[in-house]
Amino acid sequence: MALSKEGNALVERMKKDLMDILACPICKRELELTVDEDKGDEIIAGSLYCKKCDYRYPIMDSIPNLLPLELQE
């Protein structure tokens, strides 16, 4: 993930080449990428899907939310 500064926080950006190292935070299995919008190698919107857990993690504004459902806002 690429880091960029927004306000006082560093924000991680989702890049396509990260699929080689990303895994489901619950079961640690491979995730499937769905791209709804991209810009070059950066994913602006989409999702990461875990087949085993049957859960889809959203990617919004280039930021993947890999928190388990009960911790997402």
N, C-alpha and C positions, 0 to 999 in steps of 0.2 A: 504494500500500500504506500502511496506517496503521502507525505505529510505536507500540510499547508497551514498557514496561520490565519485564523479567523477570530478577530477580537483578541482576547487574551488566551485562547485555547489553541492547541495544535489539533488538527482534524485529519484523520486518516482517510484517504481517497481510495476507492475500489478500482483496481487495475485488472485487466483480463489475465495477465500472466500470473496472478496470485492463485489461480485455481489449482495449481500444482501443489500448493501447501495448505490451502484452507480445508478444514474439516468441520463436521458438525460438532458443536460444543457439548452436546449431550452424549452421543454414542461414538464420536470420533471417526465416523465413516465419511466417505467422499460426498461432496455436495455437487449438485447440478446447477449450472448457471442459466438463467433466463434473462436476456437483455431486452428491455423495453425501449431504452434510449442510451446511446453511447456517443462519445466524442473521441475519435482516435482509439487509443487503448484504454481510455477511462470510461467506466460504466456510470452513467448518470442515474438511471433508474432500472430496476429489475428485481430479481430475487435469487436466492440460493436455496435449493430444495434438497432435503434429506429424505431419501426413499424409505430408509428403515424407520425413522421417527414419524414419517409422513407430515413433515412440517416445512413451511416455506419462510425463510428469513428475508425480510425486505431490504432492498438497496434503494435509498432515497437521497437525492442531492449528492450522489457519489459516495455515500457513507453506508456501509453494510451494518445492519443491526443484528448481531449474532448473540443477542441475549435470549435466554429461554423465555417462552411465552409469559410465564408468571412474573418475569422481571421487566418486560417491555411495558412502556407507558402508552 
